[in-house]
């Protein structure tokens, strides 16, 4: 893993160029360009505010908005990673090209977009006078989510090289993952539902996104959180997925050129 980080350090210019290319492609032929990173989240908040107001759902808007914002980072990585390798066949077939940098650039571009959109989220939370919690944990939370997104992206882009049905399978798995993560509902709903079976709540933290999303809400909304052992389970799972994704990617990488 250390050698991989050293490799990235020596190719910073290439990584920056690919990240910049991915961001430009996202807003190609768009009149407002990068401003959509701010306008998109703003419209999202307005739509959910209108939806909750009309439907009278008993879900605090800040809880819902925070969940959707955080999930979108992972969701876009899941979609974009499908084409990180197969969509760059001309580069992958070059023997000297560092292929690992392609999914890394995809996830990093989505991280930049996530950080930009978070400006709107933070401004909204200030307007609604949300109580911010331990903000100093935020870098670790963002880094752990990046590790999770990177690990899953490596697994997906590798699988899509050999099994082109991966795209269809991922649409189903992503939907299931979404509902197994407390995105549109607070974790307290799960605690109240399984109050006599706390082990079921603990099982939710085997899903890395449960702990990561809960930690974001603890920071942004001072929401009541679980014990540190539960969060450690999710955060540790995120980093293990990164290691697993890297191992699988590097093992299969020599065969990429033959499959494309």
C-alpha positions, 0 to 999 in steps of 0.5 A: 500500500505504501508503494502505491501511495509513493507511485501516486506521489510521483504522478501528481500531475497525471492525477490532477490532469485526469481529475480535471478532465473528469470534472470538465466532462461532467459539465461539458456544454453546460452554460453554468458549468461548475456552478451546478455543483452549488445550484444542484444541491440548492435545488435538491434542498428546495425539492425535499423541503417542498416534498416533506411539507406537502406529504407531512412526513415526520422526518426532520429535513436536516436529517434527510438532506444530510443523508442524501448529500452524503449518499450522493458521493458514494452513489456517483462513485458507484456509477462512474467506476463502471467505466473507469477502465472499460471507458479508457481502453486506449489508455489501458492497452498502453503497457506503461500506463498506471491503470490504478490512477484511472479509478483514483481520478474518478473517485477524486473528481467526485470528492471535489464535487462532494466538497463543493456541494457541501458548501451549500449543505453547510450554509443550509445547516447554518440557516436552520441553526443546526448544532454542530458537534465534534467538527474536528472528526470531519477530516477522518470521516471524509477520508474514511468515506473516500477509502470506502468509495475507492475500494468499492470503485476498484472492485466494480471497475475490475468486475466490469472488465470481465463481466459486462453484466456488472452494470445491471447487477450494480443497479439492483445492489445499489438500491438495496444498499441505499435502503439498508443505510439510514439515508432517508431515515435516522438511525433512531428509527432502527433502534426504536424498532428493534429495542429488544434486539440490540444485536440487529442494530449492531448488524447495521454497522457491518455496513460501512455507510451506516457508521459513516453517515451516522458520524456525519450527522453527529458532526453536522446535527449533534445527533445522538450517536452509537458507541465508538465500537459501532463506529469503529466497526463501520470505519474499519470495514471501509478501510478493509474494503479499500485494501481488498479492492486494491488487492483484487485490482492489482491481481487482475490488472495484467489481464485488462488489456486482453479483455478490452 
